[in-house]
């Protein structure tokens, strides 16, 4: 398997998005990725996922973050939709309900978490709480302690998110985070495609275009977020999202690597259970 550590951030240190390419030349062709590498990786991923589900000891949480048209939905369609549905939990992170607003901002995350044996997909996640509110100065709409300095809220939330992810990790849930690093030019082209192709109109939102005026703000906040919330137990992978097929291949390959480290196995019978199995076989065969 390829080494994708070049895309990995697993410690908290200042990084700029400019350090990560949105497209790379030294990679397999799209045809090779589509027709050989990705299908092969999906088969291996399916095998490991079945074992994870059958063993039911460890869960995996996959965080997908990006600007609109970054490629999150397509990664879910081409990679994760091939997995056993019973062992998969997919969530699209939405604006908080009135009930959720009455709780702390991480409260609603527990209902979105997978069970042991499941892979949980977060299409956007708790990281939204340190992105859009910061870009649009929406913190005034949220209930925060009066004594909290608003300028200190973001570093506080980074610490809280890191603690939350450590808590999950220490309780048997592996966390993998993917950031789809798309260029402004490619995002524009994909948005235009959604507008011009009637089959893709449903994917388009006028807010997608409006948000482009905040591009530089988003890039700065993404860089800060990645730098402050990358840890050994919950690393970020910054994907070259202009190369959509290669980005999907990185996702599937990293998933395989994590599952191989978990090393799940199908449950085996005890000696007593095996005797009952043998007896059941004899009973059925003698009918």
Buried (B, 14 or more C-beta within 10 A) or exposed (E): EEEBEEBBBEEBEEBEBEEBBBBEEEBBEEEEBBEEBBEEBBEBBEEBBBBBBBBBEBBBBBBBBBBBBBBBBBBBEBBBEBBBEEBBBBBEBEEBEEEBBEEEBBEBBEEBBBEBBBBBBBBBBBBBBBBBBBEEEEBEEEEBEEEEEEEEBBEEBBEBBBEBBBEBBEEEBBBBBBBBBBBEEBBBEBBEEBBEEEEEEEBBEEEBBEBBEBEEBBBBBBBBBBBBBBBEBBBBBBBBBBBBBBBBBBBBBBBBBBBEEBEBEEEEEEEEEEEEEEEEEEEEEEE
